[in-house]
């Protein structure tokens, strides 16, 4: 079950999922579902910094498998064992 965390800023908000993400996991993260004007999709976000989100996901068994930067956005790919 790969998950992604995107962060347009180092301190938050952090995008933690899309409209097909596991609602119970989104609830655990304290995520809010939103639709940004101009986008044709919904996303879940939290106001926490990425390190806080990654620590929470680690407590649920997720591990970072890769990370990259896209413009000013950081993208982490995670896998749950």
N, C-alpha and C positions, 0 to 999 in steps of 0.2 A: 504494500500500500504506500506508494510514494506520496509525499506531501511537499508543498513548496512554501517558502516564506519569502516575500518580497518586501523590501524596505526602501522607500524613496528617500529616507533620511536615517541617520544613525540613531536617532533617539525616538523614533516613532512618528506617525503610526506605522504599524507593520501589517501588511496584507498577509493573511494566513490561509486563505482558501477561496474557492469559487462556489457557485450555486450548487454544485454537486458534491461538496465536501460533507463529511460525516457530521451531522448536527450535534451529536453528543460530544465529539471532539471540539467542535467550535464553541460549545457551551463551556467545556472545561477550560478553554483558553480565554473565556470571557469575551468572545468575538461578537461584533455587531455586523449585521448584513446591510450592505448599502449598494446603491446604483449611482455611480458618478455620472453627472451630466455629460452626454456625448458618447458614453459607452453603452453597448447593447448587451451587457452582461452584468451580473451581480457579483460582488466579492465580499468576503468576510475580512474585517480588520480589527486590530486592537490598538490601543494607545501606548502599549508597552514597547520598549526597545527590543530589537531582534534578539539580543542575548537573553532577555527574560523569557521570550517565547521559546527559544531553543532549549533553555533549561527546563521549561515545563514539558516540552515534547520529549526530551531525554528521559524525564521521569516516567513517561508512558511507553518507553521502549524504542523511540525513534532515534536514529543515528544519522549524522550528516555524512553523505557520500560524496558530495561535491559542492563547490561554491564558485560563483563567478560574478563579475560586474558587467552590467549592461547600461551604458551611460552613467547616470548617477544612481542607478538602482542596483542593489545587491540581491542575488538570487541564491538560495540554498536549496539543494535537493536532499531529501531525507528518505530513509527506508525504515520500516518497522520490521524487526525480526520476529 
